[in-house]
Amino acid sequence: MEVDYGRNKLEELEKVITEFQDQLFRFAFFRTGCFADSQDIVQDVFIKLYHENANLDAVNNIKNYLYKSISNACIDYCRKSRKFKFESIDMAVLPENEASHCMIEIEEFNRLEKLLSDLPCEQSETIRLRVFDNLSFVEIAAILEVPVTTIKSRFKYGIEKLKNRIVTFKEVCYEL
């Protein structure tokens, strides 16, 4: 009996896609600000994974590999587009539940980007990975290829800066 290695590879990839697709899409979306481009980036990474890896077991940590691949693809996207944009979505063509979900995502994206925009890039990326993507410091260190202690300090100082901004904002509001 002949083993269909192509079929086995597809089954492995299907499991990976099922497990990680939603969180990778969210990860890409909060870096590009565009639903369609985020979907394309995630799809391209999965296609690349299929074509370049004969066996998924060759990848030590598939989650870290995928996050790093998506991160690199988002960086390439932002370099190519040369601007950070947020495309509008025609809510009339979406079902009501999807339209409200899209609006919530857009509002959340705008609020978070405004908050994180004043932080250094390394700190804002670390906060995104830890808080929004729920990754451990060890996973973030592996994805960004820096020591865990560096990740922890980036997170700590970034959070401190955000707290200071909030305290300052509250003081200004109280004075008004």
N, C-alpha and C positions, 0 to 999 in steps of 0.2 A: 504494500500500500504506500502510495506516494503522499508525502506531507506537503500541503499547500502553504509554503512559508509566507506568501503574499497575503493569504487569508488570515493567518495568525498575526501578522504585522498589523493588519487592519483592525483586528479585534483588540489588540493592545492599544492602538491609537484611539480607538473608539472609547475605551475605558478612561484613558487620559483626558480626552476631550470632555467626556461626561463629568468627570471630577473637577476639572479646572477651568472650563470655558467661561463660566459666569464671572468668576473672580478675576480672570485675566482680562476679560472685556472691561470690567469696571476699572481695573488697573490702567489699561490703555486709555479709556475714556477720560480719566482724570489727568492724563498727561497731554492729550490732544484736544479735548473739548469738542470732538466731533463723533457722533454715533457711527456714521457710515465708515469713516476712516479707521475708527477703533475696531470695528468688526473686520475690516479688511486686514488690518495689522495682525489680529489674532488668527484669522484664517491663514494668512501667509506663513505665520510661524508654525502652525500645525502642518501645513503642506511641506514646509522645509523639513520639519521633524520627520515626516513620512519618507521624503526622498533621500535625506542624508543619513538616516540612522536605520541600518538594516535590522537592528535589534534594540529596542528601548532599554534593555538591560545594560547596554553599554554606557548609558547615562547614569552617573552615580546618584544624583538627586534630581528627579524629573521636575519637581516643583521649582527648585532654584534655577534649573536650566531654562524653563519656560519663562519665569519672571525676568531673568537676565536677557533672554531673547526678545521679549516684548519691550523691555526697557530700551534696548538698543534700537529696535525698530521704531519706537516712539521718538527717540533722539534723531534718527535719520529722517523721520517724517517732519519733525519741527525744523530741521535744517533745510529740507527741501522746500517747505512751504514758506520759510523765512518770516512767518508771522504766527502769532498765537490767535487762532480764530475760534469762534463758536458759531456753527451754522444754525440757522433757524430751521425749525421743523414745521411743516404744514400740519397743524394739529387736526385740520378738518379731514384729512385722509386716514388718520389713525383711529382705531376703536377708542371709545371714551376712557377705558381703563389704561390703555397704553399711552394715550395723550397725557393723562394726569401723571403717570409715572415718568414720562419724558420731561414734563414741566418741573417736577420735583427734582429730578436729576440735574436739570439745567440750573435751577435755583441753588441747589446744594453746591454744584460746581462753582458757580459765581461767588458764593459766600466764602467757600474754602480758598479759592484762588486769591481773593481779595485779602483774606487773613494771612495766607502764606506768602504773598508776594513780597513782603518786606523782609522776609528771612533770607539768609544765604541759601543758595540752591541745595547744598548738601544737607542742611538742616531741614528744609521743607520736604525734600525727597524722603529723608529718614522718617519724618513724622507721617507722611502719606503711607509709607510702607507699614509702619507700626500700627497706626490708628485706623486707617481706612482699609488696608488690606489684611490687617490682623496677623502680621508676620512676627515671628520672634526676632530678637536681636541677633541671634545666631544665623537665622535665615537671611536677614537683611545684610549682615556682614558677608555672607557667601555670595549674595546677588551682586552687591556693590564692590566686592573684592577688597574689603578693608577690614582691619581688626575689629573685633566685637567691642573693645573698649572705645574705639573711635565712634562707633555707631551709638553707643550709650551716651557719650558726651555730646554728640550732635543732637540727639534727642533731648537730653536734659537742657542744654542751652537754648534750643529752639522753643521748647515748652516754656522756659523762663521768660523768653522774649515775648511770647504770646500772652502770658499772664500779665506782664508789665503793660502791654498794649491795652489789655482789657481793664486793668486797674486805672490807667491813665484816662481811658474813655469814660469809665464810670465817674471819675473825679470831675471831668469836664462836664458831664451831664448833670452831676449834682450841683455844680456851681451855676448852671443855667437855671 
